[in-house]
Amino acid sequence: KGDGAVLLAAFLFVGGILTLPLVRALLHETTFLPGRYVLATLPVVAWMLAQGWAAWGGRLAAVPLVPVLAWPLALTIALVPWLLQPAYAPPPALTAAEMDLAPGEPVNIRFGGLARLIRMDLGPQPVAVVGRGLAVTLTWEVLGRSREPYTLAIHLLGAGDLSYGNYTAYPGNGNAATSVWRPGTRFRETYWLPVTAGGTTPAAGRLKITFFREHEGGIVSLPVYDAADRQLGHAAYLGELRIEQPLPPALATPSSPVVRFGDVIALTDADFPSSELRPGWALPVVLSWQILAAVAEPLHVSVQLLDMEGRWRAGADGPVASQLPPHLWRVGDRLTTVRWVELPSDLPPGRYRLIVVLYWPDDLVRLDAITPDGLTLPDGAWPLGEVVVEVR
């Protein structure tokens, strides 16, 4: 009877410990209990095990009884200063000297009356690799305290604002809610953002940073202001980095290039409709490239429609790849260009030639077009093919 009472007391103790986190989990509609919630039950569980061993083993069980009881008690006591307090402590405040040594580029973006983002650091050569984590180090200045806690959201966006991953939590990696902030405090912390396959790669990316909270079934975001106190909307778009796959780059020299433009880029494939066209239609041209060398300046590609006498009749110009500027290129990258050549409504019927030209937009100097057998084509123009325009 005494043993039954002891077991009942132990059961009620363990149940009482788990009831509060269980109710909290149900209220937040989560499907699991964090393991830290059961740490407090370790001494009781160890005592119960020791009692069971004593009942089964008699005098032989008396020897391990003391260490079995001692190690979980010591572990529980040690976890507080060694694990729990560091894990749940807010980020330490920075001194003036530490602020001067803070890494990253100055930002000076204000989020309402709550916080100012002072600096952002993505590393010396920021690259986001799909399937890995991207370290984003931000230095903050606390301007105020909110009645309701706001959540910090960091999104990695590519071309067309496609999402390549996000980080969402309270500041301080969850340990420094804005409702307990101390105005005037400055702190720095690193957030690890998981990079996912959100679109084509390689691509140029940027970070979207917001503070938001739920309110009456909707989302309320803090307004964002720049250094001149001009409102930028409800999100800060910062930084520039390259998004790529973890696979090694392709060979620098294509196996079968169609044409090479200087020593920078090679055209590996080209396609356009072979059906007859009419004036006023748009002609799509798809060009596939492989990068031979990284460049710092912008590079444009022009698809031009010429009549049989060589006169220009229509064309479409623009960057080689809108999703990845040249200064983020790597040797071996494969990119795709899509150009829509708008045919004039008064274009006479007949046969026309399509050519491809690459040039530096700053000075309009064309790159040499070199065939696989080493022949340099006139005017840097590669003949893509011919099209026929019918009578409307």
Beta strands, then each sheet from edge to edge (+ up, - down):
strand 1: 105-111
strand 2: 115-121
strand 3: 127-129
strand 4: 133-142
strand 5: 151-157
strand 6: 163-169
strand 7: 186-194
strand 8: 203-215
strand 9: 218-221
strand 10: 224-225
strand 11: 231-233
strand 12: 236-244
strand 13: 259-261
strand 14: 265-271
strand 15: 282-291
strand 16: 300-307
strand 17: 312-319
strand 18: 334-342
strand 19: 350-360
strand 20: 365-366
strand 21: 369-370
strand 22: 382-389
sheet 1: 7+ 4- 2+ 1- 10+ 11-
sheet 2: 3+ 12+ 8- 5+ 6-
sheet 3: 3+ 12+ 8- 9+
sheet 4: 18+ 15- 14+ 13- 21+
sheet 5: 17+ 16- 19+ 20-
sheet 6: 17+ 16- 19+ 22-
end
